[in-house]
C-alpha cells in the first residue's frame, strides 16, 4: 500500500461506513477507527444490537470514506474504500482490541465489540500532489497510480 495512503489513514480518526439493508438500500454510519497498515485492516467498535451491526451480519460487504479530521476547503483530500467485515473468530481479528484501545483508550468505557474490516480496495484523491491526483490500491493487484 502506498505510504501516502497509509500516512493519511493513520493520521485521521473517523470513517463513514456504508452497508446495505434487506431491500438493497444503503445505510451509513460514522465511527472512530484504528488502522493496521501491515494487513490492511480497519478496526472499529460497535454494539451487536445496532442497526448497522445487524445489517453487516447478514451482508458483510461494506464501502466507506475517510476525510481529513480538519478539512481544508482549498484542497481536495480523502479516500474511498471497499472491504469485507470479518467474522469475530477470524485470526486477523486477534489483535484488534489492543490496537483500537491504544488509539482510543476512552472507548473501553463504551459498550460494544471491536470489529474488523478487511480493506480490499482504496481510491485516494490528494490534490496536494497535483490537481486531480488519484492513488488506487487493490489487495489482489499491485499499486496503480493515475
C-alpha positions in Angstrom: 0.0 0.0 0.0 1.3 3.5 -0.9 2.9 5.3 2.0 0.8 8.5 1.3 -2.3 6.4 1.8 -1.0 4.7 4.9 0.0 8.0 6.5 -3.3 9.6 5.6 -5.4 6.8 7.2 -3.2 6.7 10.3 -3.5 10.5 10.9 -7.3 10.5 10.8 -9.8 9.2 13.4 -13.2 8.9 11.8 -14.7 6.9 8.9 -18.1 6.7 7.4 -19.1 3.2 6.5 -21.9 2.1 4.3 -23.7 -1.2 4.3 -27.0 -2.3 2.7 -30.3 -3.4 4.1 -32.6 -6.3 3.1 -34.1 -4.1 0.3 -30.6 -3.2 -1.0 -30.9 0.3 0.3 -27.7 1.9 1.6 -27.3 2.6 5.3 -24.3 4.7 6.6 -22.8 5.2 10.0 -19.8 7.0 11.3 -17.2 5.6 13.7 -13.8 6.1 15.2 -11.2 3.6 13.9 -7.7 2.3 14.2 -5.7 1.1 11.2 -3.5 -1.9 10.8 -1.3 -1.0 7.8 0.5 -4.3 7.6 -2.7 -6.3 7.0 -4.9 -3.5 5.5 -7.4 -3.8 8.4 -9.7 -1.1 9.8 -10.8 -1.7 13.4 -13.9 0.0 14.9 -16.2 -0.5 17.8 -19.9 -1.2 17.7 -22.6 -2.9 19.8 -24.1 -6.1 18.3 -27.7 -4.8 18.6 -27.1 -1.7 16.5 -28.9 -1.5 13.1 -25.7 -1.4 11.1 -24.2 -4.4 13.0 -27.3 -6.5 12.3 -27.2 -5.4 8.6 -23.5 -6.3 8.3 -24.0 -9.7 9.9 -26.4 -10.5 7.0 -24.2 -8.9 4.3 -20.6 -8.3 5.3 -19.6 -6.3 2.2 -19.1 -2.6 3.0 -17.8 0.6 1.5 -16.7 3.8 3.2 -14.9 7.1 3.2 -12.2 8.7 5.3 -11.9 12.5 5.1 -9.3 14.7 6.9 -10.3 15.4 10.5 -9.6 19.1 9.7 -11.0 20.0 6.2 -9.2 22.5 4.0 -11.8 23.8 1.5 -9.0 24.7 -0.9 -7.5 21.2 -1.1 -9.4 18.0 -2.0 -8.1 15.1 0.0 -9.8 11.9 1.1 -10.3 8.3 0.3 -12.9 5.7 -0.6 -12.6 2.1 0.3 -14.4 -1.2 -0.2 -14.0 -4.2 2.1 -15.4 -7.1 4.0 -16.4 -7.3 7.6 -14.6 -10.2 9.1 -16.2 -12.7 11.4 -15.1 -12.3 15.0 -13.4 -15.7 15.1 -11.1 -14.8 12.1 -7.4 -14.9 13.1 -6.9 -11.4 11.7 -9.2 -10.1 14.5 -7.0 -11.3 17.3 -5.1 -8.1 17.9 -7.9 -5.7 17.0 -8.9 -4.7 20.6 -5.4 -3.8 21.7 -4.8 -1.7 18.6 -8.1 0.0 18.9 -7.9 0.9 22.6 -4.3 2.2 22.1 -5.7 4.8 19.7 -9.0 5.4 21.6 -8.4 4.5 25.3 -11.6 6.2 26.5 -13.7 3.8 24.3 -13.1 1.0 26.8 -15.9 2.5 28.8 -18.4 2.3 26.0 -20.3 -0.9 25.3 -19.6 -2.9 22.1 -17.2 -5.1 20.4 -14.2 -4.3 18.2 -15.0 -5.3 14.7 -12.6 -5.6 11.7 -13.0 -4.6 8.1 -10.5 -6.1 5.6 -9.9 -3.4 3.1 -9.9 -4.8 -0.4 -9.6 -1.6 -2.5 -8.8 2.1 -2.0 -9.0 5.2 -4.2 -7.4 8.2 -2.6 -7.7 11.7 -4.1 -4.9 14.0 -3.0 -4.7 17.4 -4.7 -1.6 18.3 -2.6 0.2 16.1 -5.0 -1.2 17.8 -8.1 -4.7 18.6 -9.3 -6.9 15.5 -9.5 -4.1 13.2 -8.3 -5.5 9.7 -7.5 -3.8 6.8 -5.9 -5.5 3.4 -6.1 -4.7 0.2 -4.3 -6.3 -3.2 -4.7 -5.5 -6.2 -2.4 -5.2 -8.6 -5.3 -3.3 -6.2 -7.6 -0.2 -4.1 -7.3 -0.4 -0.3 -6.7 -1.6 1.7 -9.6 -1.1 5.4 -9.8 -3.2 7.5 -12.2 
